[in-house]
Amino acid sequence: QRAWRAFCLKLAACGVERSPSEGPRDYAERAARALPSARRAILRIGELYIGLRYGRERNPRGMKDLRRLVRGLRVT
């Protein structure tokens, strides 16, 4: 959850705020359209988060990857 919040804050700082009723897939897709230079990273972060948050298994490697991708995300 912490990594997802950091991701949302980074995107909001670029003018792509998440609405309270917007799910992670819709938000990631909208953000990817708004910030095409970071499209791949944004979609990957969204995909990872959805799998970790709503999937059946906890994946420590996936959580580590999610945190790393969010820290490394550069949006302009």
C-alpha positions as CSV (number, residue, x, y, z in Angstrom):
1,Q,0.0,0.0,0.0
2,R,2.8,2.4,0.8
3,A,4.4,1.9,-2.6
4,W,1.1,2.5,-4.3
5,R,0.5,5.7,-2.3
6,A,4.0,6.9,-3.3
7,F,3.2,6.1,-6.9
8,C,-0.1,8.1,-6.7
9,L,1.7,11.1,-5.1
10,K,4.3,11.1,-7.9
11,L,1.7,11.1,-10.6
12,A,-0.4,13.8,-8.7
13,A,2.7,16.0,-8.6
14,C,2.6,15.9,-12.5
15,G,-1.1,16.7,-12.6
16,V,-2.5,13.2,-12.8
17,E,-4.5,12.9,-9.6
18,R,-6.4,9.7,-8.8
19,S,-10.1,10.1,-8.1
20,P,-11.4,8.3,-5.0
21,S,-13.6,6.0,-7.2
22,E,-10.9,5.2,-9.7
23,G,-9.5,1.7,-9.6
24,P,-5.8,0.9,-10.1
25,R,-6.1,-0.4,-13.6
26,D,-8.1,2.6,-14.8
27,Y,-5.8,5.0,-13.0
28,A,-2.6,3.5,-14.5
29,E,-4.1,3.5,-18.0
30,R,-5.1,7.1,-17.7
31,A,-1.8,8.1,-16.3
32,A,0.0,6.2,-19.1
33,R,-1.9,8.2,-21.7
34,A,-1.2,11.5,-19.9
35,L,2.5,10.8,-19.4
36,P,3.6,8.9,-22.5
37,S,7.3,9.1,-21.7
38,A,6.7,6.9,-18.6
39,R,4.0,4.7,-20.2
40,R,5.8,1.4,-19.8
41,A,6.8,1.9,-16.2
42,I,3.4,3.2,-15.2
43,L,1.6,0.2,-16.7
44,R,4.1,-2.2,-15.2
45,I,3.6,-0.6,-11.7
46,G,-0.2,-0.9,-12.1
47,E,0.0,-4.5,-13.2
48,L,2.3,-5.4,-10.3
49,Y,0.2,-3.6,-7.7
50,I,-3.0,-5.3,-8.9
51,G,-1.4,-8.7,-8.8
52,L,0.0,-8.2,-5.3
53,R,-3.1,-6.5,-3.9
54,Y,-5.8,-8.6,-5.4
55,G,-4.0,-11.8,-6.3
56,R,-4.2,-15.0,-4.2
57,E,-0.5,-15.2,-3.2
58,R,1.9,-12.8,-1.6
59,N,5.1,-12.5,-3.6
60,P,8.0,-11.0,-1.8
61,R,9.9,-10.6,-5.0
62,G,7.0,-8.8,-6.6
63,M,6.7,-6.4,-3.6
64,K,10.4,-5.6,-3.9
65,D,10.1,-5.0,-7.7
66,L,7.1,-2.7,-7.1
67,R,9.0,-0.6,-4.5
68,R,12.0,-0.4,-6.8
69,L,10.0,0.6,-9.9
70,V,8.1,3.3,-7.9
71,R,11.3,4.7,-6.5
72,G,12.8,4.8,-10.0
73,L,9.8,6.3,-11.7
74,R,10.7,9.5,-13.5
75,V,7.8,11.5,-14.8
76,T,7.8,14.9,-16.5
